[in-house]
Amino acid sequence: MAGEQVDHPLAMNVLIWGIVGVSCCAVGAPIAWIRGRRVLREIAASGGTMGGRSAALVGYVLGIIGTLWILICIVGGIAYVVITRKP
């Protein structure tokens, strides 16, 4: 049992934030992006003693996608208001 890889305690948390951020609550996306980057760095620095990289990576990518989607919606909303504004 010695030397077994243990998942990072926040790896699944990052995945959940990523899923929530993309599916229903946009605030979760930037949280997943920020936390995911930190967790991935910690897993890489552990020298193979920590697992959970896949879950953290998926959450991280979903966080990036969700955050970009938020920005596109904001820019699109502003553009719509500016274009449709009556003089």
Secondary structure, 3 states (H helix, E strand, C coil): CCCCCEECCCHHHHHHHHHHHHHCCCCHHHHHHHHHHHHHHHHHHCCCCEECHHHHHHHHHHHHHHHHHHHHHHHHHHHHHHHHCCC
